[in-house]
Amino acid sequence: MTSSDSPAVHPVTRPAQVAGAIAQLAALGVIGVTAFTLVLSLLSVGIALVFVVGIGLLVLAGLVYVLFALGWLETQRVDGLYGFGLPALRPRRSGRPGFGGAMRTLWLQAIDPLTWRAIANLAIATILGWVVVALAGLLVSGAVLAFTPLFAESSAVRLARTGIEVPLSWAVPVGILAVLVGAAGLVGLGVLHGIMARAIMVPSREAQLAAEARVSSQQHAGAVRAADVERTRIERDLHDGVQPRLVSVGMTLGLAQQKIETDPEAARALIAEAHTSTKAAITELRQLARGIHTSVLDDRGLDAALSALVARSVVPVHTDVRLDGRCSRETEAAAYFVIAEALTNAAKHSRATEVRVVARLREPGTLWARVEDNGVGGARVIAGGGLDGIVNRVLAAGGEARIDSPVGGPTSVEVSIPCAS
């Protein structure tokens, strides 16, 4: 294995890191107990009320996201202290609509391995925090004991937190020893915390490669599926739209050719009809080409492309687009396709009278967009359909898509796509 292939080694023994770890462990010795008391309380209440009109299930669902919040905070704490480069925890999404999708989302969140890694690290840090508090007390008590001969009135003094009676003549050496033991123990626990956090929170090189392989495989499958859906859409649009119109133009010109000698007026009328149909076919071809590649997207960015898209929509669209910069071409194209397809679905199927489009550049380097209509809802992801194309297009760009369309509406499509996809 070359040096470039070996995993990065993150130091955890720098003085500032050890001092920060000791301070944080001392705080966790108190705060962590409170957090896990809350978790155990929610768990016991949820189990006790699980058969009481489903209240317990709601409590357990809330517990899942309490654990996620604790895991998120623990990940941020560890990464802020050691700079491991840990990605922030993100809520898991199933990408499926309706109640079944919500239940799958909850299940995926409940079994999220990154969250449980963070919770395990928090539990260990809390236990270490108890010991840190005890050692800190020993250190302070030792320091006090070392100075006891200056003001003690008895022949023996007690070492605080231990109940040990120390003769006054031994107070100074015992106090110094207690200070050394306490200080050494605190430094050792500070270093141990960093080592354990690195072992638990930072994935191994093999795990990183396996995760990258899974993501790459998913993106490849999404790209293949998205290309297949797009090809099917183009074939359908050509077969159902442009092709019949061009066939009609050919037949009309054939009739005009037959009548040009015997009935010039009728022939001119047929030619005029063919001319009108030809212009309509050209318009359809332009729209089809625009769906394949939008030049304004490359030239002026997603904001301008969405403005042109909204202007052509047959359903009134309210836009709230705030993009302070540009993303990669693939990311912007994926977001444009999602919004265009969502607007098409709203016009064709949802019977919506209003659509709202929101787009933002979010940290860290993520393009987020949401399209919501006030239609009848009930949309489902069907293989080869428009929603299937949305999901696979976003997946191919390395992002996540969430489609929610309960019967009765509204229908919302929400996507998050990395800017550097």
N, C-alpha and C positions, 0 to 999 in steps of 0.2 A: 504494500500500500504506500503510495507516495504521500508527501506532506500535504499536497493539495487535496487528497482524498480523505485525510484523517479529519475527524470532527474537531471543531474549534474547542479549545480549552478555556473556560471562563474562570479567572482567578476569583477566589472567595476569601483570601486571607489578607487582603489589604487592610491596614489599620482602620481606615474610615469605614470599610465594610463590616469589620468585626465590631467596631463600636456601635455602628448603626444596628447591626443584628442584635447586640445585647440590649439596646434600648427598645427595639421593637419586640423582642421576646418578653421583656419585662411587662410591656403594655399588653401583649397577647395573653400573658398569664392571668390577666384580669378580664380583658375584653373577650378573649376566646372562650372563657368559661361561660360568659353571658350568651355568646352566639350559639354555642352548642346546647345550652339550656333551652334557648328558644327553639332550636331544631328538634330536640327531644320532646318538648312540649307540643309542638305542632304534630309530630309523629304520633304521640299518644292520643291527642285529641282527635286526629283524623281517623285512627284505627277505631277508637271508641264510638265515633259518630258515623262510621261508614254505612251503617244500615238505617240511619235516621234521615230519610228523604234526601239522601245523597249529599248531605252537608259535609260528611267526612271526606267524600271524594273531592269536594271543592277545597277543603283544608289541605289534603294531600297534594292536590295540583298546585296550591300556593306554596307548599313545602318544596316542590321541585324547583320553583323559581327563586325561593329563598336560598336554596343550595347553590343555584347558579350565581346569584348575587354575591354570596360569600366566596365562591370560586373565582369570580371576576376580580373582587377586591384582593384576594390572596395572590392572584396572578400579577396584578398591577404592583402589589407590595414587593413581591420577590423580584420582579423585573426591574423595578425602580431602584432596588437596593444593589443588585448584582449585575444588571445590564445583560441578562442572558439573551435578549432579543425575542422573548416569548410573544407570540401573537395574542392580542386581547381576545378573551372568550366572546363568542357571538352566539346569540340564541339559535338553536337548531330549528330548521324549517323542513316540513315534509314536502312542500310544494303542491299539496293536494287540497282541493276545496272541500267545504262542508264539514260536517261533524266528524266524519271519518278522518279527514285530513287533520283536524284539530287534535284528535286522539293520537294520531301517529306522531304529530309534532310533539305532544306532551311525552310520549314514550321515548322518542329520540332524545329529547332533552333529559329525561330521567336516566338514560344509560350513557350519556355523553362522557367518554373516558377522560377528556381534558378537565371537565368539572370535577370528577371524582379524584383525579390526581391532585388538583388544587385543594380539595377538601381534606384529603389524606395529609398533605403537607401542612395544612392549617391545624389539624389535630395534633400532629407531632410537634409543631411549633408551640402550641398551647401547653403541652406537657413540658417541653423544655422551658417554657416561660415560668411555670411553677418553680422549677429548679433554680432558674435565674433569680427569681424573687427571693428564694431561700438563701442562695449564695450571696446575694447583695446584702441581705440582713446579717449574714455571718461576717461579711467584710466590714460592715459598719460597726457591728458589735466588737469585732477584734480591734478596730481602731480605737473605740472607746475604752476597751479593756487595757490597751497598751498605755493609756494615759491615766488609768485608774489610780496608780500609786500617788499621783499628785494631789488627789483630793479624797481618797478612800479613808474611812475611819475604822473599818473592821479588818480582821486578819485574813479574810477570804472574800472574794467577789464572785458573782455568778456570770458566766458567759451567756449573754442573752440568746434566746431561741434554742438553747441546748439544755439548760438546767444543770450544767456542770459547774461545780464550785471550784474555783481556782485560788490557791493560796496567793496572797498578795506578792510574795517574793517571786512567784512564777507569772505574774500578770503580764509583764512586758513581753517575755518571749512567747507566751501562749497567745497574746494579742497579736504580735507580729506574725506568728504562724497562721493564725486565723485569717489575717488580712491576705497573706500569700496564698493560702488555700482558696479563699473566696475569689481573689483576683484571677488565679490560674483557672479555677473552675469556670468563671465567667468568660474568659478568653477562649477556653476550650469549647464551651457550649456555643459561643459565637461562631467559631470555625466549624463546628459540627453541624450547626444549622445550615451554613452555606453549602457544605458537602452534601447533606441530605436533600436540600432543596434542589441542587443541581442534578442529583440522581433521580429525584422524583419528577421534577417539572420539565427538565430538558430531555427531549426524546433522544434515543441513541441514533447513531448514524444509520443503522439498519432500519430502524423505525421511520426515520426521515425519508430514506430512499423508498421504503414500501409505501408510505403515504404519498410521495410524489408520483410514484408509479400508478397508484390508484386514481389520483387526480388526473394524471395524463390520460389514463385509459378512459375515464369518464368524459373528459373533454373531447377525446378522439371520437368516442361513440356519439356524443352530442353533435359534433361537427358533421359526422357522416349522416346522422339522422336529419339534422337541419338542412344539409344539402339535398337530401332525398325529398324532404318535404317541400323545399323551395323549387326543385325541379318539377315535382308533381303540380305545384301551384302554377308554374309557368306553362306547363303543358295544358292544364285545365283552362287557363285564361286564353291561350292561343286557340284551343279547340272550341271553346264555348263562345268566344268573343270575336277575335280578329279573323279567324279562318272562315266562319260562316259569312261574315260581312264581305270578305274578299271574294268568296264564291258568288255572293249575290251581285257584287260589282261586275264580275265576269259574265254572269248570265244577262245582266241588264245591258252591258255593252254588246253582247251577242244579239239581243233583240234589236238594239238600235242599228246594228250593222245590217240586219235583215230589212229594216224599214227605211233605211236612209235613201233608197231610190224611189220607193213607192209612197212613203209618207214622211217627208222630211220633218214636219212639225212634231210628229210623235217621236221620231228619232232624236230630235233636239231635246225633248222632254226626258227621254230615257237617259241621254248623255248627262243632262243636268242632275238627274237622280243619282247616276253613277258617280258623278263628281262629288256630290254631297256625302254619299256613302264612303267614298275614298278618304275624304277629309276626316270623317268620323273614325275610320280605321287607323289613320295616321295618329289621331288623338289617343286612341286606345293603345297603339304601339308605344307612344311616348310615355303614357302612364305605366305600361308594363316595363319599359326600360328604366323608368324612374324608380320602380319597385326593386329592380335589380341593382342599380347603382344611382346614387343621388349626387350629382356633381356639386351642388351647393353645400353638401355636407363636408366635402373635402375643402372647398374654397373658403367657406365662411363659418363652418362649425355647426354644432348640434342646435344651438339656439336659433340661428337663421333657418336651418332646415326644418325645424319644428314649426316655425312661424309659417313657412310655405305649406307645410303639411296641414296645419290647422285651417289655413285659408281655403283649402280645397274640401274640407270636411262638410258633409251635408248635415251633420248634427252640430249645434252650437257648442263650442269648446272654450272653456276658461283655462288659461295657462298661467302657471306660476313657475317660471324657469329662471333659476339664478345660478349661472355657471360662471365662475370667476376665472376659469382657465380651460385648456383643451386636454382631452384624453387621447389615447391612441385611436387610430382609424378604426380598428376592429371593435373597440369598446363603443365608440360613438355610433358605428353602423349597427351594432347589436341593439343599443338603446333606441335608435331611430326605428328599426324594424319592429321592436316590441310595441312602441307607441303607435306606429302606423297600423299594425295588425289589430291592436286593441280598439282603435278608432273604427276600423273596418267592421269588426265584430259588433261594436255598438250600433253602427248604422244598419247592418244587415239583420242582426238576430235579436238584439236586446230590446228593441223598440224604445230606446232611450231618447229623452228630449234635451239632455244636457250631459256633458262630459267635462271632467276636470283633470288637467294634466299638471303634475308637479315634478320638477327635476332639480337636483342639487348635486354639488360636488361635496362629498363628505370625507372626513378624515377616517382612516389614513388612505388617501388616494383611491376613493371609491365613488363611482357614479351611481347615484340612486334616483330612481324614477318611479312614479306611481300614476296610474290611470284609473279613474273611477267614474262609472256612469250610473245614472238613476233608472236603469232599465229593469226588466222583469227577472233578471238573474237566471239561475239554473244552468249556467254554462259548465261544460265538462271537457276534460282533456281527452280527446279522441285521437287515436293514431292517425297521422296524416292530416289532421285538422290544423286550424290556425293557432290554437292554444298549444298544441303539441309542438308546432314550429317555434313558438315563443320560448317554451321551456328548453328545447334543445339548442336554440340559438344562444341563449344566455349561458347554458351549461358549457357550450363549446368555447365561450369567452371567459370561462373560469368564474362565473358569477352564480347567483342564486335567484330563483324566481318563486314568487308566491301568488297563487291565484285563488281568490275567494269569491264565490258566486252562489250564495244561498238562494233557494227558490223564493221569488218575490223581490230579489235584489237587495242592495246594489251589487254590481260586479266590480271588483277591484283587481288590478294586476300591478304587482310591486316587484321591482327587480333591483339588485345590487350587483354591480359589475366592476371589477378592479380596473383602474385607469390604464394600467400597463399590461393588459391582457394581450 
